[in-house]
Amino acid sequence: MSDNGSAPPPPEAKPKPEDNTLNIKIVSTDGNEVFFKIKKTTRLNKLKTAYAERVGADVASIRLLFDGNRIGEDQTAADLDMEEGDAIEVLLEQVGGY
């Protein structure tokens, strides 16, 4: 039996489970960075809660922004077209003023 030089069939491309996850960093105003691995379908409110717990902040006192726009309570990474390595800014809520 001889091989007529035919190439073996290409392996089937299977979607990796990691294709649904992203590594995101949250950057505070003082330059501190905290990294999270999230699913694209996870509500970013859950990410906000996890960040607050990790840094010891009150979840009600922080706001998350992506590309300069405030992130809503029910938005997901997929809703915002986030990609691997994207950064989210975190700000402290300010109340008062003139």
N, C-alpha and C positions, 0 to 999 in steps of 0.2 A: 504494500500500500504506500503510495507516494502522495505527498502533499503538493498540490498543484499551485502552491504559492497563494492560496486564498487566505485572507486575513480572518481571524476569528471574529464572530459577531460582537459588536460593541456591547459593553455591559449596559444594562438598563439604568437610566438615571432615576434614582429614587430621591424624593425630597427629604432633606435632612430635617430632623426635629428642630435643629437650631435655626432653620430658616424663619421660624416664627418668633425668634427672640432678638433683642437688641441690647447692646451695652450702651448705657446712657450715663453721662456725668451731669451732676448738679453742681453748679458753680455759685458760691455766695458772693456778696459784694466785697468781702475782704479777701477774695481769691481762693478760699478753701474749696477743694473739689471732693465730692463723694460719688463713687461709682455704683451703679445698679445694673443688674441684668433683668430685663422685663420682657414679657410677651407683648407683641404688638396689639393684642386685644385687651390688655389689662387697663382698667380705668386709671388715669394718672392721679386721681385723688388718693388711690392706694399708695402710689409712689410718694406723694406728698406726706402722707401719714408715716410711712417708713422712714423718710428723711428726717422728719421732726423727731421721731423716737431716737434715731441714730445720733443726732447732734444735740438732743436735749432741749429742743425748742417747743413752744406751744403751737400745735398744728393750726390753730385759728389765727396765729399772728404772722404766718408766712404766706407768700403768694409765689406761684411758679409762672415763669414766662418762657415762651419758646418763640424765637425770631421776633422778639419785642411785643408779642401779644400774650395776654393773660390766658392761662390754661383753665378751661372750665372744669367743673366737678366731674362731669360724665364723659369727657373726651378721652380718647385712647391715642396711643402712638400712631396707629394706622390712620385715625382721623386727621392727624396733623402731618401725615407723610414723613414721619421721622425715619432717619436712617441710622445705621451703625455708627456709633461714636458721636452722635449729636449731643449738644450741650443745652441744658435747661438752666436758666438763671433763677435764683431764689432771692426774694426781697422781703424785708420785714414790712408788715402793713403799718402805715403811718396814719394816725388819726389826729385831727385838729388842724390848726393853722388859721390864718386870717383869710 
